[in-house]
Amino acid sequence: MSQTLSTPAPGTPTADQQLKAKHRAIWASGDYPAMVETFLLPLGPRLVEAAGISAGRRVLDVGAGTGNASLPAAAAGARVTASDLTPELLDVGRRRAEAAGLHLDWIEADAEDLPFADGSYDVVMSCIGAMFAPHHQRTADELVRVTRPGGTLALLSWTPEGLVGELFRTMKPFAPAPPPGVQPAPLWGSEEHLRGLFGGRVEFATVRRDVLEVTAFARARDFGEHFRVNYGPAVAVRANAEREGRAAEFDAALDALCERWNRGTADRARFEMEYLVTTGIRA
């Protein structure tokens, strides 16, 4: 008995292309640049310092967003390529670079299929960026591929145990089921997960947990509202909850999360967002 296999019509997006388009739209929604300016700015310079970036080095920033790590790397004299899946974020980065008098290359690129030659960079880094690509092993393989032998790989990722890890666990019941093979982003903040992804291809020199202290919000719920309005993943999940008639339930869960993580007072909130900094040398 013969069987006819169906194939996509010419020009029809594949499942992977559809997934990437969805991710691109998620990060273009809300106002992620506002989040960067409000409390995320310190992270980029911390990663650049950990990576030991200096003048003349060829640096690739994967998942660069608005250039939070790319710009301080360029300010240190490095030759920087900032890449990201979302062109709207790169546009903001370009404007930031122009205002600062910095020269970088800005390239729209998928972290799972980077358009760069093997071993073409001295430093490949990602500051809470590449961790959000859906397929972790594919992303790790690309990060290693474009790093020259003896070059540096530097990552800063939210941890599963920290605030952002719990945020994603809180949002999960309100989100559509992910496609097969998609892994939770905060796993990149797990030492064990990273060692599994990179195997013996990277000799790790720094594996350190630290926290980003956030004091920009008067009340804990103001922090939650900031995520609801500006953070693409939260915007998308809340929209799904609203379609299911569960928006109020989602809002209550997010508010409760922020209350639990408030290390300040009722009228002066303070949060500690844990992240993992990892640097290593490509074998």
WOGI-V478811 format. One record per pair of residues at least 24 apart in sequence whose C-alpha atoms are under 10 Angstrom apart, sorted by sequence separation. I is the first residue (numbers start at 1). J is the second residue. D is the distance in whole Angstrom. If there is no record, write none. Layout:
# WOGI-V478811
i | j | d
I | J | D
I | J | D
This chain:
# WOGI-V478811
i | j | d
44 | 68 | 5
45 | 69 | 6
48 | 72 | 7
49 | 73 | 9
52 | 76 | 10
53 | 77 | 8
54 | 78 | 6
55 | 79 | 8
56 | 80 | 9
65 | 89 | 5
66 | 90 | 6
67 | 91 | 10
79 | 103 | 8
80 | 104 | 5
81 | 105 | 5
82 | 106 | 5
83 | 107 | 5
84 | 108 | 5
85 | 109 | 5
86 | 110 | 9
111 | 135 | 9
112 | 136 | 8
118 | 142 | 9
119 | 143 | 10
121 | 145 | 10
122 | 146 | 9
123 | 147 | 6
124 | 148 | 9
131 | 155 | 9
160 | 184 | 9
162 | 186 | 9
165 | 189 | 9
43 | 68 | 7
44 | 69 | 4
45 | 70 | 9
47 | 72 | 10
48 | 73 | 6
53 | 78 | 7
54 | 79 | 9
64 | 89 | 8
65 | 90 | 6
66 | 91 | 8
67 | 92 | 8
68 | 93 | 8
71 | 96 | 8
72 | 97 | 10
75 | 100 | 9
77 | 102 | 9
78 | 103 | 10
79 | 104 | 7
80 | 105 | 6
81 | 106 | 6
82 | 107 | 6
83 | 108 | 6
84 | 109 | 5
85 | 110 | 5
111 | 136 | 10
112 | 137 | 9
113 | 138 | 8
114 | 139 | 9
118 | 143 | 10
119 | 144 | 8
120 | 145 | 9
121 | 146 | 6
122 | 147 | 6
123 | 148 | 8
130 | 155 | 9
131 | 156 | 9
132 | 157 | 10
160 | 185 | 8
161 | 186 | 8
41 | 67 | 10
42 | 68 | 8
43 | 69 | 7
44 | 70 | 8
45 | 71 | 9
46 | 72 | 9
47 | 73 | 9
48 | 74 | 10
63 | 89 | 10
64 | 90 | 8
65 | 91 | 9
66 | 92 | 6
67 | 93 | 5
71 | 97 | 7
75 | 101 | 9
77 | 103 | 10
78 | 104 | 9
79 | 105 | 8
80 | 106 | 9
81 | 107 | 7
82 | 108 | 8
83 | 109 | 6
84 | 110 | 7
85 | 111 | 7
112 | 138 | 5
113 | 139 | 8
116 | 142 | 9
118 | 144 | 9
119 | 145 | 6
120 | 146 | 5
121 | 147 | 5
122 | 148 | 6
129 | 155 | 9
130 | 156 | 9
131 | 157 | 7
159 | 185 | 9
160 | 186 | 5
161 | 187 | 9
225 | 251 | 9
228 | 254 | 8
41 | 68 | 6
42 | 69 | 9
44 | 71 | 8
45 | 72 | 6
49 | 76 | 10
63 | 90 | 10
65 | 92 | 8
66 | 93 | 4
67 | 94 | 8
70 | 97 | 9
75 | 102 | 7
82 | 109 | 9
83 | 110 | 8
84 | 111 | 7
85 | 112 | 10
111 | 138 | 8
112 | 139 | 5
115 | 142 | 10
118 | 145 | 5
119 | 146 | 4
120 | 147 | 6
121 | 148 | 6
122 | 149 | 9
123 | 150 | 10
124 | 151 | 8
125 | 152 | 8
126 | 153 | 9
127 | 154 | 8
128 | 155 | 8
129 | 156 | 8
130 | 157 | 9
131 | 158 | 8
158 | 185 | 8
159 | 186 | 5
160 | 187 | 6
162 | 189 | 9
224 | 251 | 8
227 | 254 | 9
40 | 68 | 8
41 | 69 | 9
44 | 72 | 7
45 | 73 | 8
48 | 76 | 9
65 | 93 | 7
66 | 94 | 8
68 | 96 | 10
74 | 102 | 7
75 | 103 | 9
83 | 111 | 8
111 | 139 | 6
112 | 140 | 8
113 | 141 | 9
114 | 142 | 7
117 | 145 | 8
118 | 146 | 5
119 | 147 | 4
120 | 148 | 6
121 | 149 | 9
122 | 150 | 8
123 | 151 | 6
124 | 152 | 6
125 | 153 | 6
126 | 154 | 7
127 | 155 | 6
128 | 156 | 6
129 | 157 | 8
157 | 185 | 9
158 | 186 | 6
159 | 187 | 7
160 | 188 | 8
161 | 189 | 9
224 | 252 | 10
36 | 65 | 9
37 | 66 | 10
44 | 73 | 9
64 | 93 | 9
66 | 95 | 9
67 | 96 | 8
71 | 100 | 9
73 | 102 | 10
74 | 103 | 7
110 | 139 | 9
111 | 140 | 9
112 | 141 | 8
113 | 142 | 7
114 | 143 | 8
116 | 145 | 9
117 | 146 | 6
118 | 147 | 7
119 | 148 | 4
120 | 149 | 10
122 | 151 | 5
123 | 152 | 5
124 | 153 | 5
125 | 154 | 5
126 | 155 | 5
127 | 156 | 5
128 | 157 | 5
129 | 158 | 10
157 | 186 | 7
158 | 187 | 8
159 | 188 | 7
160 | 189 | 6
161 | 190 | 9
224 | 253 | 10
225 | 254 | 9
36 | 66 | 8
66 | 96 | 8
67 | 97 | 8
72 | 102 | 9
74 | 104 | 7
84 | 114 | 10
111 | 141 | 10
112 | 142 | 6
113 | 143 | 10
116 | 146 | 7
117 | 147 | 9
118 | 148 | 7
119 | 149 | 7
121 | 151 | 7
122 | 152 | 6
123 | 153 | 6
124 | 154 | 6
125 | 155 | 6
126 | 156 | 6
127 | 157 | 7
128 | 158 | 7
157 | 187 | 9
158 | 188 | 7
159 | 189 | 4
160 | 190 | 7
221 | 251 | 10
224 | 254 | 6
225 | 255 | 8
36 | 67 | 10
37 | 68 | 9
66 | 97 | 9
71 | 102 | 7
73 | 104 | 10
83 | 114 | 9
111 | 142 | 7
112 | 143 | 9
114 | 145 | 9
115 | 146 | 9
116 | 147 | 10
117 | 148 | 10
118 | 149 | 10
119 | 150 | 10
120 | 151 | 10
121 | 152 | 9
122 | 153 | 9
123 | 154 | 7
124 | 155 | 9
125 | 156 | 8
126 | 157 | 8
127 | 158 | 9
157 | 188 | 6
158 | 189 | 5
159 | 190 | 6
221 | 252 | 10
223 | 254 | 9
224 | 255 | 6
33 | 65 | 8
36 | 68 | 8
71 | 103 | 9
83 | 115 | 10
110 | 142 | 10
111 | 143 | 8
114 | 146 | 8
119 | 151 | 8
121 | 153 | 10
156 | 188 | 9
157 | 189 | 5
158 | 190 | 9
159 | 191 | 9
223 | 255 | 9
224 | 256 | 9
32 | 65 | 9
33 | 66 | 7
71 | 104 | 8
155 | 188 | 9
156 | 189 | 8
157 | 190 | 9
221 | 254 | 8
222 | 255 | 9
224 | 257 | 8
225 | 258 | 10
32 | 66 | 9
33 | 67 | 10
70 | 104 | 8
155 | 189 | 9
221 | 255 | 5
224 | 258 | 6
33 | 68 | 10
70 | 105 | 10
220 | 255 | 8
221 | 256 | 8
223 | 258 | 7
224 | 259 | 9
70 | 106 | 10
220 | 256 | 9
221 | 257 | 9
222 | 258 | 9
223 | 259 | 9
67 | 104 | 10
220 | 257 | 9
221 | 258 | 6
27 | 65 | 9
220 | 258 | 5
221 | 259 | 7
67 | 106 | 9
219 | 258 | 9
220 | 259 | 6
223 | 262 | 10
66 | 106 | 10
81 | 121 | 9
219 | 259 | 9
220 | 260 | 9
80 | 121 | 9
220 | 261 | 8
221 | 262 | 9
64 | 106 | 9
79 | 121 | 10
220 | 262 | 6
64 | 107 | 10
79 | 122 | 10
80 | 123 | 9
81 | 124 | 10
82 | 125 | 10
83 | 126 | 10
219 | 262 | 9
220 | 263 | 9
64 | 108 | 10
78 | 122 | 10
80 | 124 | 10
82 | 126 | 10
85 | 129 | 10
134 | 178 | 9
220 | 264 | 9
60 | 105 | 10
61 | 106 | 10
62 | 107 | 10
63 | 108 | 9
78 | 123 | 10
84 | 129 | 8
85 | 130 | 10
134 | 179 | 9
135 | 180 | 10
136 | 181 | 9
219 | 264 | 9
220 | 265 | 9
221 | 266 | 10
62 | 108 | 10
63 | 109 | 8
83 | 129 | 10
84 | 130 | 9
134 | 180 | 10
135 | 181 | 7
136 | 182 | 8
137 | 183 | 10
218 | 264 | 9
219 | 265 | 8
220 | 266 | 7
223 | 269 | 8
62 | 109 | 8
63 | 110 | 8
134 | 181 | 8
135 | 182 | 6
136 | 183 | 7
215 | 262 | 10
218 | 265 | 9
219 | 266 | 6
220 | 267 | 8
222 | 269 | 9
223 | 270 | 10
62 | 110 | 9
63 | 111 | 7
85 | 133 | 9
134 | 182 | 5
135 | 183 | 6
136 | 184 | 9
140 | 188 | 10
214 | 262 | 10
215 | 263 | 10
218 | 266 | 8
219 | 267 | 5
220 | 268 | 8
221 | 269 | 9
223 | 271 | 9
62 | 111 | 6
133 | 182 | 9
134 | 183 | 6
135 | 184 | 9
136 | 185 | 8
153 | 202 | 8
162 | 211 | 9
214 | 263 | 10
215 | 264 | 9
218 | 267 | 5
219 | 268 | 6
220 | 269 | 5
62 | 112 | 10
132 | 182 | 10
133 | 183 | 9
134 | 184 | 8
135 | 185 | 9
152 | 202 | 9
153 | 203 | 9
154 | 204 | 10
159 | 209 | 8
213 | 263 | 10
217 | 267 | 9
218 | 268 | 4
219 | 269 | 5
220 | 270 | 8
132 | 183 | 9
133 | 184 | 9
134 | 185 | 8
136 | 187 | 9
151 | 202 | 10
152 | 203 | 10
153 | 204 | 9
154 | 205 | 10
155 | 206 | 10
156 | 207 | 10
158 | 209 | 9
159 | 210 | 10
217 | 268 | 7
218 | 269 | 5
219 | 270 | 9
220 | 271 | 9
62 | 114 | 9
131 | 183 | 10
132 | 184 | 8
133 | 185 | 7
136 | 188 | 8
149 | 201 | 10
150 | 202 | 9
152 | 204 | 10
153 | 205 | 10
154 | 206 | 9
155 | 207 | 10
156 | 208 | 10
157 | 209 | 10
158 | 210 | 10
216 | 268 | 9
217 | 269 | 6
218 | 270 | 8
131 | 184 | 9
132 | 185 | 5
149 | 202 | 10
150 | 203 | 10
152 | 205 | 10
156 | 209 | 9
158 | 211 | 9
215 | 268 | 8
216 | 269 | 8
217 | 270 | 8
131 | 185 | 5
132 | 186 | 8
140 | 194 | 9
144 | 198 | 8
156 | 210 | 10
215 | 269 | 6
216 | 270 | 8
217 | 271 | 9
33 | 88 | 10
70 | 125 | 9
130 | 185 | 9
131 | 186 | 7
132 | 187 | 10
143 | 198 | 9
214 | 269 | 8
215 | 270 | 5
216 | 271 | 9
33 | 89 | 7
60 | 116 | 10
69 | 125 | 8
70 | 126 | 9
129 | 185 | 10
131 | 187 | 8
132 | 188 | 9
140 | 196 | 10
141 | 197 | 8
145 | 201 | 10
214 | 270 | 6
215 | 271 | 7
28 | 85 | 10
32 | 89 | 8
69 | 126 | 8
70 | 127 | 9
128 | 185 | 9
131 | 188 | 6
136 | 193 | 10
137 | 194 | 10
140 | 197 | 6
141 | 198 | 8
144 | 201 | 8
167 | 224 | 10
213 | 270 | 7
214 | 271 | 5
215 | 272 | 9
27 | 85 | 9
28 | 86 | 7
31 | 89 | 9
68 | 126 | 10
69 | 127 | 7
128 | 186 | 9
130 | 188 | 9
131 | 189 | 9
136 | 194 | 9
139 | 197 | 9
140 | 198 | 7
144 | 202 | 8
175 | 233 | 10
213 | 271 | 6
214 | 272 | 6
27 | 86 | 7
28 | 87 | 8
29 | 88 | 9
33 | 92 | 7
68 | 127 | 8
69 | 128 | 10
137 | 196 | 9
138 | 197 | 9
175 | 234 | 9
212 | 271 | 8
213 | 272 | 5
214 | 273 | 8
24 | 84 | 9
25 | 85 | 10
26 | 86 | 9
27 | 87 | 10
28 | 88 | 6
33 | 93 | 9
60 | 120 | 9
67 | 127 | 9
68 | 128 | 10
128 | 188 | 9
137 | 197 | 6
141 | 201 | 10
167 | 227 | 10
176 | 236 | 10
211 | 271 | 9
212 | 272 | 6
213 | 273 | 6
24 | 85 | 6
25 | 86 | 8
27 | 88 | 9
28 | 89 | 7
59 | 120 | 9
60 | 121 | 6
64 | 125 | 9
65 | 126 | 10
128 | 189 | 10
136 | 197 | 7
137 | 198 | 8
175 | 236 | 8
176 | 237 | 8
211 | 272 | 6
212 | 273 | 5
213 | 274 | 9
23 | 85 | 8
24 | 86 | 5
27 | 89 | 8
58 | 120 | 8
59 | 121 | 6
60 | 122 | 8
61 | 123 | 8
62 | 124 | 7
63 | 125 | 9
64 | 126 | 7
65 | 127 | 9
171 | 233 | 9
174 | 236 | 10
175 | 237 | 5
210 | 272 | 9
211 | 273 | 5
212 | 274 | 6
23 | 86 | 8
24 | 87 | 8
25 | 88 | 10
58 | 121 | 5
59 | 122 | 6
60 | 123 | 6
61 | 124 | 6
62 | 125 | 6
63 | 126 | 6
64 | 127 | 7
65 | 128 | 9
171 | 234 | 7
174 | 237 | 6
175 | 238 | 8
210 | 273 | 8
211 | 274 | 4
212 | 275 | 8
21 | 85 | 9
24 | 88 | 9
57 | 121 | 8
58 | 122 | 5
59 | 123 | 5
60 | 124 | 5
61 | 125 | 5
62 | 126 | 5
63 | 127 | 7
64 | 128 | 9
65 | 129 | 7
173 | 237 | 9
174 | 238 | 7
175 | 239 | 9
176 | 240 | 7
210 | 274 | 6
211 | 275 | 6
20 | 85 | 8
21 | 86 | 9
24 | 89 | 10
57 | 122 | 6
58 | 123 | 6
59 | 124 | 6
60 | 125 | 6
61 | 126 | 5
62 | 127 | 8
63 | 128 | 8
64 | 129 | 6
168 | 233 | 9
172 | 237 | 8
174 | 239 | 9
175 | 240 | 6
176 | 241 | 9
209 | 274 | 7
210 | 275 | 6
211 | 276 | 9
20 | 86 | 10
56 | 122 | 10
57 | 123 | 7
58 | 124 | 9
59 | 125 | 8
60 | 126 | 8
61 | 127 | 8
62 | 128 | 9
63 | 129 | 4
64 | 130 | 8
168 | 234 | 9
171 | 237 | 7
174 | 240 | 7
175 | 241 | 7
209 | 275 | 6
210 | 276 | 6
62 | 129 | 7
63 | 130 | 5
167 | 234 | 9
171 | 238 | 8
174 | 241 | 5
208 | 275 | 8
209 | 276 | 4
210 | 277 | 8
61 | 129 | 9
62 | 130 | 6
63 | 131 | 8
173 | 241 | 9
174 | 242 | 9
208 | 276 | 6
209 | 277 | 6
53 | 122 | 9
61 | 130 | 9
62 | 131 | 10
63 | 132 | 8
168 | 237 | 10
207 | 276 | 7
208 | 277 | 5
209 | 278 | 9
53 | 123 | 8
63 | 133 | 9
171 | 241 | 9
174 | 244 | 9
206 | 276 | 10
207 | 277 | 6
208 | 278 | 7
52 | 123 | 9
206 | 277 | 7
207 | 278 | 5
208 | 279 | 9
51 | 123 | 8
174 | 246 | 8
206 | 278 | 5
207 | 279 | 7
51 | 124 | 9
174 | 247 | 9
205 | 278 | 8
206 | 279 | 5
207 | 280 | 9
51 | 125 | 8
204 | 278 | 7
205 | 279 | 6
206 | 280 | 7
48 | 123 | 10
174 | 249 | 9
204 | 279 | 6
205 | 280 | 5
174 | 250 | 7
203 | 279 | 9
204 | 280 | 4
205 | 281 | 7
48 | 125 | 8
62 | 139 | 10
173 | 250 | 9
202 | 279 | 9
203 | 280 | 5
204 | 281 | 6
47 | 125 | 8
48 | 126 | 10
202 | 280 | 6
203 | 281 | 5
204 | 282 | 9
47 | 126 | 8
48 | 127 | 9
171 | 250 | 8
201 | 280 | 10
202 | 281 | 5
203 | 282 | 6
47 | 127 | 7
170 | 250 | 9
201 | 281 | 8
202 | 282 | 4
203 | 283 | 7
46 | 127 | 9
62 | 143 | 8
201 | 282 | 6
202 | 283 | 6
44 | 126 | 9
45 | 127 | 10
61 | 143 | 10
171 | 253 | 8
200 | 282 | 9
201 | 283 | 5
44 | 127 | 6
60 | 143 | 9
170 | 253 | 7
171 | 254 | 8
200 | 283 | 8
43 | 127 | 7
44 | 128 | 9
170 | 254 | 7
194 | 278 | 9
198 | 282 | 10
43 | 128 | 9
189 | 274 | 9
190 | 275 | 9
191 | 276 | 8
24 | 110 | 10
60 | 146 | 9
167 | 253 | 10
170 | 256 | 10
189 | 275 | 6
190 | 276 | 8
191 | 277 | 10
60 | 147 | 9
167 | 254 | 8
170 | 257 | 8
188 | 275 | 10
189 | 276 | 5
191 | 278 | 9
40 | 128 | 10
59 | 147 | 9
188 | 276 | 8
189 | 277 | 8
58 | 147 | 10
186 | 275 | 9
189 | 278 | 9
20 | 110 | 8
167 | 257 | 7
186 | 276 | 10
166 | 257 | 8
167 | 258 | 9
58 | 151 | 10
59 | 152 | 9
60 | 153 | 10
61 | 154 | 10
62 | 155 | 10
59 | 153 | 10
61 | 155 | 10
163 | 257 | 8
163 | 258 | 9
166 | 261 | 10
163 | 260 | 10
163 | 261 | 7
53 | 152 | 9
162 | 261 | 9
52 | 152 | 9
51 | 152 | 7
51 | 153 | 8
52 | 154 | 9
51 | 154 | 6
50 | 154 | 8
51 | 155 | 9
50 | 155 | 9
48 | 154 | 8
50 | 156 | 10
47 | 154 | 7
48 | 155 | 10
47 | 155 | 7
48 | 156 | 10
163 | 271 | 8
165 | 273 | 9
23 | 132 | 9
47 | 156 | 6
163 | 272 | 7
164 | 273 | 7
165 | 274 | 9
23 | 133 | 8
46 | 156 | 9
162 | 272 | 8
163 | 273 | 5
164 | 274 | 8
165 | 275 | 10
23 | 134 | 9
162 | 273 | 6
163 | 274 | 7
164 | 275 | 9
44 | 156 | 9
161 | 273 | 10
162 | 274 | 5
163 | 275 | 9
20 | 133 | 9
43 | 156 | 8
161 | 274 | 8
162 | 275 | 7
20 | 134 | 9
43 | 157 | 10
159 | 273 | 9
160 | 274 | 9
161 | 275 | 9
162 | 276 | 10
19 | 134 | 9
158 | 273 | 8
159 | 274 | 6
160 | 275 | 9
158 | 274 | 6
159 | 275 | 5
160 | 276 | 10
157 | 274 | 9
158 | 275 | 4
159 | 276 | 6
16 | 134 | 10
157 | 275 | 5
158 | 276 | 6
159 | 277 | 10
156 | 275 | 7
157 | 276 | 5
158 | 277 | 9
155 | 275 | 10
156 | 276 | 6
157 | 277 | 7
155 | 276 | 8
156 | 277 | 5
157 | 278 | 9
155 | 277 | 6
156 | 278 | 6
154 | 277 | 7
155 | 278 | 5
156 | 279 | 9
154 | 278 | 6
155 | 279 | 6
153 | 278 | 8
154 | 279 | 4
155 | 280 | 9
153 | 279 | 6
154 | 280 | 7
152 | 279 | 7
153 | 280 | 5
154 | 281 | 9
152 | 280 | 6
153 | 281 | 6
151 | 280 | 8
152 | 281 | 5
153 | 282 | 7
150 | 280 | 9
151 | 281 | 6
152 | 282 | 6
150 | 281 | 6
151 | 282 | 6
152 | 283 | 10
149 | 281 | 8
150 | 282 | 5
151 | 283 | 8
148 | 281 | 9
149 | 282 | 5
150 | 283 | 6
147 | 281 | 9
148 | 282 | 7
149 | 283 | 6
147 | 282 | 7
148 | 283 | 9
147 | 283 | 10
144 | 281 | 10
145 | 282 | 9
144 | 282 | 7
143 | 282 | 10
144 | 283 | 9
128 | 275 | 9
128 | 276 | 10
127 | 277 | 9
125 | 278 | 10
125 | 279 | 9
51 | 206 | 9
124 | 279 | 10
50 | 206 | 8
123 | 279 | 10
123 | 280 | 10
123 | 281 | 9
19 | 178 | 10
122 | 281 | 10
123 | 282 | 10
19 | 179 | 8
122 | 282 | 10
16 | 179 | 10
119 | 282 | 10
15 | 179 | 9
43 | 211 | 10
43 | 212 | 8
42 | 212 | 8
41 | 212 | 10
42 | 213 | 10
40 | 212 | 8
39 | 212 | 9
40 | 213 | 10
39 | 213 | 8
40 | 214 | 9
39 | 214 | 6
38 | 214 | 9
39 | 215 | 8
38 | 215 | 10
39 | 216 | 7
38 | 216 | 7
39 | 217 | 10
38 | 217 | 9
38 | 226 | 10
35 | 226 | 8
34 | 226 | 9
35 | 227 | 8
35 | 229 | 10
31 | 226 | 9
32 | 227 | 9
35 | 230 | 7
30 | 226 | 10
31 | 227 | 9
34 | 230 | 7
35 | 231 | 7
30 | 227 | 9
32 | 229 | 9
33 | 230 | 8
34 | 231 | 9
30 | 228 | 8
31 | 229 | 7
32 | 230 | 6
33 | 231 | 9
30 | 229 | 6
31 | 230 | 4
32 | 231 | 6
29 | 229 | 9
30 | 230 | 4
31 | 231 | 7
32 | 232 | 7
29 | 230 | 8
30 | 231 | 6
31 | 232 | 7
28 | 230 | 10
29 | 231 | 8
30 | 232 | 5
27 | 230 | 10
28 | 231 | 9
29 | 232 | 5
30 | 233 | 9
27 | 231 | 8
28 | 232 | 7
29 | 233 | 9
30 | 234 | 9
31 | 235 | 10
26 | 231 | 9
27 | 232 | 5
28 | 233 | 10
29 | 234 | 10
30 | 235 | 6
26 | 232 | 5
27 | 233 | 7
29 | 235 | 7
30 | 236 | 9
25 | 232 | 8
26 | 233 | 6
29 | 236 | 8
24 | 232 | 10
25 | 233 | 10
26 | 234 | 9
27 | 235 | 9
23 | 232 | 9
26 | 235 | 8
27 | 236 | 9
23 | 233 | 9
26 | 236 | 6
25 | 236 | 9
26 | 237 | 10
23 | 236 | 10
22 | 236 | 10
51 | 277 | 10
50 | 277 | 8
51 | 278 | 9
52 | 279 | 10
50 | 278 | 8
51 | 279 | 6
50 | 279 | 7
51 | 280 | 9
47 | 277 | 7
46 | 277 | 9
47 | 278 | 9
43 | 275 | 9
47 | 279 | 9
